[in-house]
Amino acid sequence: QVHVVESGGGLVQPGGSLRLSCAASGSISSISTMAWYRQAPGKERESIASITRGGITKYADSVKGRFTIFRDNAKNTVHLQMNSLKPEDTAVYYCRADTIWNRIYWGQGTQVTASS
């Protein structure tokens, strides 16, 4: 069993920055990949960044060059550094943990709003 909790969302002006955090607990050693998804009103949830246990990262084209996913292994936490935020980045951001047993765990989500 894995439990993930997001934090760090909020309101920011366009062009600003935010850092989201996802703290994992439970069967940490079973986690193979952690990822960030987002869901804007009226839209489907989309994958925006992921990082494997081996440190391989992937990004959606819409955030490439602006967002960075990285891990703090000592704290079992994955961060999403978001720079140059745009109004279209406004969404609820979710953390997801995939395990080696093909189980998927989601956090409760955190709201990010880029607006003036």
C-alpha angles and dihedrals in degrees: 000000000000128000122198128189125189127210140166104066123136148119119312135168118250109275092030132115138240134178120215122199131202117195116199127201138171120041094014094163091062094060113109101172137011122198145176122229131179136202124199122197111284093007136101122257110266134196113241107168140003140179128197128216086259092055099254111149133201131188137193113245090243093065103027111128093016104059128052127193118202140158137235100202094185090061098034087236134136120203133201113205108200119194133175091023118200131202088250089062088069107119145106107281119214132194118218130193122198118196134207086251090062092250119142125210126190132198124226094257135244126232120240118188123183107191141130 
